[in-house]
Structures are given as C-alpha cells and as structure tokens.
Amino acid sequence: MTVEVSAENVSGLDWRKSSYSSNGNEGDCVEVASASRAVRVRDSKSLHGPLLVFGQRAWTGFVSYAAGH
C-alpha cells in the first residue's frame, strides 16, 4: 500500500463527511474526496492542513477491512 502526505491545493474537490461523524461542535471527523485515481483524506478541523492520499486499490482495501470490523 502506498500512502503519501500532501499539501496540494484541494479547493476544487468535492469533500464528503461520514454520516457517523459527530453532530456537535467538536468536529471529530475526517473528510474524503475522490479525484484523479486517488482518494484524499483530511481532518475536518484543519481544512488547509496536510492530506493523506491513497491509491484506489489501497482505499478499497481499507474500506472493505473497516466495514468488517
């Protein structure tokens, strides 16, 4: 699996937040955006901070694993 930390410009991406995220003011969640053969993940409290970038295969494997636990 390849994961990179990136500080790229992501203003044009469509970010999504999990329906399991905190509904309060805590902001305890991550946001996910899929673009150009990779999935980007960021901390919702740090919108301009670093990103984790996963290849599609690595992301699919992670989601499959997480769904089973």
Secondary structure by P-SEA (a helix, b strand, c coil): cbbbbbbccccccbbbbbccccccccccbbbbbbcccbbbbbcccccccbbbbbcaaaaaaaaaaaaac
